Amino acid sequence: MDAIRVDEFGSPEVMYLGEVDLPTPGDGEMVIDVKAVGVNPVDTYIRAGWYGPKKFPFTPGFDAAGVVYQTGDNVSDVAVGDRVFVSGSRTGTYAQQTLCKASCVHTLPEGISFEQGAALGVPYKTAWRGLFQRGGAASGETVLIHGASGGVGIAAVQLAKAAGLTVIATAGSEEGRELAAEQGADCTLDHHDAGHFDKVMEYTEGRGVDVVLEMLANVNLANDLKIMAKHGRVVVIGSRGPIEIDPRDMMSREVSVLGVMSNLATKEENAAAWAGIDEGLKNGSLRPVIAETLLLVEAAKAHTAVMESAHLGKIILIP
C-alpha cells in the first residue's frame, strides 16, 4: 500500500510516498481503510525532530477517518465495515491503511463526513482537555481563545459556546475573525493589534477573563497574565520558544498557568473527553471546519500550510 515515509529528520521535503506492507491486527487491534487524514502541527514537530528520537523509517500521523477493514481478537465496540475516526495509530495515519489499538478508534456519527472525522482527534481532544480538564471552564465564565481560526481554536470556540461560556476569540485575518464569529464567538479581535489586550479588558468591563486558551505562549503569555480575572487560568496549548514573564502578575490575582499534553490524560479523562465530543457531534454543536483538502502525495505542502496562520480550519490529506 502507499504511505508517506520519513527516513531522516528535516524539512517537509524529507517526506516521500513509498510502498509498505499491509498491516495485520493483533489482539485488541484493528486495521482501518483510511479515507481522510488530519494534519496537525505536532506532526511537523515530530518530522523535524523536535520531539526526540524516532525509529526510521516511519509514517507520520495520529488522526484519520475511514472504515474498519479487519479486527483482531477481543475487539467488540466496532465491526468490519463501520465508519470510524482515529485518534492514535501504531503505524501512522498518512497511509491507505493504518493499524490502531481499539481504544483509539471511535464511531463516526452519521452526517459527519470522513474529512470532518479526520479533523476530530488531536484538535477536539486537545481543546476539550485544555478547556475543561485543565482549565476547569464552567458555564457563565468568560474564555479568551488566543488563535481561534485553526483546528484547535475552532474546536474550542464550539465547545465553549455549547458549555455556556462567553467567548472572546482572536485571529490574524478578517476571514479568520468572521469564521470564529460564525462558530459562535461573542467577540472577535485581531491578535496582531497590540491594543487587543486593552479591548479584552474593555469588553469584560475591567474584570478580565476567567480562562485563556493560548496557542502561542512565547508571544502572548506575559500579556495574558495582565488580563486575567481573580483566580483565572491560562492554559498553554502551543508555544514555539521561551518568554519572560513577571510573576507578580500571577500573584496579584492568584492566576494559574497550566500546560496541556493530551497524551498524559488518564484513561478516565480520555473516556470523558470522547463521550462529550460524541454528544456534541450528535446534537450538532460540534462541526469540524475543513480549510483545504490535498492528496496524500502532497504531504510536504500540507506540512508547510499547517504552520502558516493564513489557513482557516483543518488541512486534510486524501490517500
C-alpha positions in Angstrom: 0.0 0.0 0.0 1.0 3.7 -0.4 2.2 5.5 2.7 4.2 8.7 3.4 7.7 7.7 4.7 10.4 9.7 6.6 14.0 8.4 6.6 15.5 11.3 8.5 14.5 14.4 10.4 14.3 17.6 8.4 12.2 20.0 6.3 8.8 18.9 4.8 10.6 17.7 1.8 12.1 14.7 3.7 8.7 13.1 3.3 8.1 10.9 0.3 5.4 8.5 -1.0 6.6 4.9 -0.6 5.3 1.3 -0.6 4.8 -0.6 2.6 3.3 -3.9 3.6 -0.4 -4.0 4.6 -0.7 -4.1 8.5 -2.1 -7.1 10.3 -4.1 -6.6 13.6 -3.1 -8.3 16.8 -5.0 -8.7 20.0 -7.2 -5.7 20.7 -6.2 -4.0 17.4 -7.8 -3.2 14.1 -6.9 -2.1 10.6 -8.7 1.0 9.2 -9.1 1.6 5.5 -8.2 5.3 5.5 -10.5 7.7 3.6 -9.1 11.0 5.1 -6.1 12.1 7.2 -5.9 15.0 9.6 -2.7 17.1 9.5 -1.6 18.6 12.9 1.2 20.9 13.9 2.6 18.1 16.2 3.1 16.0 13.0 5.5 18.7 11.8 7.4 18.8 15.1 8.0 15.1 15.0 9.1 15.2 11.4 11.5 17.9 12.2 13.0 16.0 15.2 11.8 18.4 17.9 10.4 15.6 20.0 13.4 13.5 20.2 14.5 10.1 18.8 12.4 8.1 16.4 12.9 4.8 14.7 13.4 5.3 10.9 11.7 4.9 8.6 8.3 5.9 9.9 4.9 7.1 8.7 3.6 10.3 10.3 0.2 11.0 11.6 -2.2 10.4 14.5 -5.6 11.4 13.1 -7.7 9.8 10.3 -11.2 8.6 9.4 -12.3 5.6 7.4 -13.9 2.2 7.5 -12.9 -0.8 9.7 -11.1 -3.2 7.4 -10.1 -6.0 9.8 -10.1 -6.6 13.5 -8.0 -8.8 15.8 -9.2 -10.7 18.8 -11.0 -9.0 21.7 -12.5 -6.2 19.7 -16.1 -5.6 20.4 -17.1 -1.9 20.1 -16.9 -1.7 16.3 -17.1 -4.2 13.4 -15.7 -4.6 9.9 -17.4 -2.1 7.7 -18.2 0.5 10.4 -17.4 4.2 9.8 -14.9 5.4 12.4 -12.4 8.1 13.2 -9.0 7.5 14.7 -7.1 9.4 17.4 -3.8 7.5 17.5 -2.1 4.9 15.4 0.6 2.2 15.7 1.8 2.6 12.1 0.9 6.3 11.3 -2.1 7.6 9.5 -0.5 9.1 6.4 -1.3 5.9 4.5 -4.0 3.9 2.7 -4.4 1.7 5.8 -3.5 2.2 9.5 -3.2 -0.1 12.4 -4.7 1.1 15.7 -5.5 0.0 19.2 -9.2 -0.4 19.7 -9.1 2.3 22.3 -8.0 4.8 19.7 -10.9 4.1 17.3 -14.3 5.8 17.7 -17.6 5.5 15.8 -18.1 8.3 13.3 -21.7 9.6 13.6 -23.9 9.8 10.6 -23.9 13.2 9.0 -20.2 13.7 9.8 -18.0 13.3 6.6 -14.7 11.4 6.6 -12.9 14.7 6.1 -14.6 16.1 9.2 -13.9 12.9 11.1 -10.2 13.2 10.3 -10.3 16.7 11.8 -11.5 15.4 15.3 -8.7 13.6 17.0 -5.9 15.9 18.1 -7.8 19.2 17.8 -11.0 18.3 19.6 -9.4 16.3 22.3 -6.8 19.0 22.9 -9.5 21.7 23.1 -11.7 19.6 25.4 -8.8 18.8 27.7 -7.5 22.4 27.8 -10.9 23.9 28.3 -12.5 21.6 30.8 -9.9 19.2 32.3 -7.0 21.6 32.7 -8.7 25.0 32.6 -11.8 24.0 34.6 -14.0 26.2 32.5 -17.6 26.4 33.6 -20.9 27.9 32.3 -21.1 31.6 32.9 -17.4 32.2 32.7 -15.5 34.1 30.0 -12.8 32.5 27.9 -10.3 34.1 25.6 -9.2 31.8 22.8 -6.0 33.2 21.5 -5.7 31.9 18.0 -9.3 30.7 17.2 -9.1 30.1 13.4 -7.1 26.9 13.4 -8.3 23.3 14.1 -7.9 23.5 17.9 -9.2 27.1 18.1 -12.4 26.3 16.2 -13.0 23.2 18.3 -12.5 25.3 21.4 -15.0 28.0 20.3 -17.6 25.4 19.5 -17.0 23.5 22.8 -17.1 26.7 24.9 -20.3 28.0 23.4 -22.0 24.7 23.8 -21.0 24.7 27.5 -22.5 28.2 28.1 -19.3 30.3 28.2 -18.8 33.8 26.8 -16.2 33.5 24.1 -13.6 36.1 23.1 -11.8 34.8 20.0 -8.7 36.2 18.2 -7.5 35.7 14.7 -4.9 37.3 12.5 -7.2 38.0 9.5 -10.7 39.4 8.8 -11.6 36.0 7.4 -10.4 34.2 10.5 -12.4 36.5 12.7 -15.5 36.1 10.6 -15.1 32.3 10.9 -14.8 32.5 14.7 -17.9 34.6 14.8 -19.8 32.0 12.6 -18.7 29.3 15.1 -20.3 31.2 18.0 -17.7 33.7 19.3 -19.3 36.6 21.1 -16.4 39.0 20.5 -13.6 38.8 17.9 -10.3 40.6 18.0 -7.2 41.0 15.8 -4.2 39.5 17.7 -1.8 41.4 15.5 -3.2 44.6 17.1 -1.1 45.3 20.2 -4.2 47.0 21.6 -6.3 43.9 21.6 -5.4 43.2 25.2 -6.9 46.5 26.2 -10.0 45.7 24.2 -10.4 42.4 26.2 -10.4 44.5 29.4 -13.0 46.9 27.9 -15.2 44.0 26.8 -15.1 42.5 30.3 -15.7 45.9 31.9 -12.3 45.7 33.6 -12.9 42.3 35.2 -10.7 40.3 32.9 -11.2 36.7 31.6 -11.5 33.5 33.6 -9.7 31.3 31.2 -7.2 31.8 28.3 -6.5 29.1 25.8 -3.1 30.1 24.5 -1.9 28.7 21.2 1.3 30.9 21.1 2.6 31.3 24.6 6.0 32.6 23.6 4.4 35.7 22.1 1.3 36.3 24.4 1.8 34.8 27.8 3.3 37.9 29.6 0.3 40.0 28.4 -2.2 37.2 29.1 -1.3 37.4 32.7 -2.3 41.0 32.8 -5.9 40.5 31.6 -6.9 37.7 34.0 -9.8 37.8 36.4 -9.2 36.8 40.0 -8.3 33.1 40.1 -8.0 33.0 36.3 -6.4 30.1 34.5 -4.0 30.4 31.5 -3.9 27.1 29.6 -0.8 26.8 27.3 -1.7 24.7 24.3 1.1 25.9 22.0 4.5 27.6 22.2 7.4 28.0 19.9 10.1 29.2 22.3 10.8 30.9 25.7 9.2 34.1 27.1 10.0 36.3 30.1 7.0 37.0 32.4 6.5 39.0 35.6 5.4 36.5 38.3 3.7 39.4 40.2 1.0 39.4 37.5 0.2 35.9 38.6 0.4 36.6 42.3 -1.8 39.7 42.3 -4.9 37.8 41.2 -3.8 34.2 42.1 -3.6 33.3 38.4 -2.6 29.7 37.4 -0.6 28.8 34.3 -1.2 25.2 33.2 0.2 23.2 30.3 -1.6 20.7 28.1 -0.2 17.4 26.8 -3.1 15.3 25.6 -1.2 12.0 25.8 -0.8 12.5 29.6 -4.6 12.2 30.0 -5.8 9.3 32.1 -8.0 6.5 30.8 -10.9 8.1 32.6 -10.1 11.6 31.3 -9.9 10.2 27.7 -13.3 8.5 28.1 -14.9 11.7 29.5 -13.5 13.8 26.6 -14.6 11.4 23.9 -18.1 11.0 25.4 -18.5 14.8 25.5 -17.3 15.1 21.9 -19.5 12.3 20.7 -22.5 14.0 22.3 -21.6 17.3 20.6 -21.3 15.6 17.2 -24.7 14.0 17.6 -26.5 17.2 18.8 -24.9 19.3 16.1 -23.0 21.7 18.4 -19.6 20.4 17.1 -18.8 20.5 13.4 -15.2 20.5 12.2 -14.3 23.1 9.6 -12.1 22.0 6.7 -9.7 24.6 5.3 -8.1 22.6 2.4 -8.1 19.1 1.0 -4.9 17.7 -0.6 -3.7 14.4 -2.0 -1.5 12.2 0.2 1.4 12.7 -2.1 1.1 16.5 -1.2 2.1 15.9 2.4 5.0 18.3 2.2 2.7 21.1 1.1 0.3 20.2 3.9 3.1 20.5 6.5 4.0 23.9 5.2 0.5 25.1 5.2 -0.4 23.9 8.7 2.3 26.1 10.2 1.0 29.2 8.4 -1.5 31.4 10.1 -3.4 32.1 6.9 -5.3 28.7 6.8 -8.8 28.6 8.4 -9.8 25.3 9.8 -8.3 21.9 9.2 -6.0 20.6 6.5 -6.9 17.1 5.2 -5.0 14.6 3.1 -6.8 12.1 0.9 -4.9 8.7 0.3 
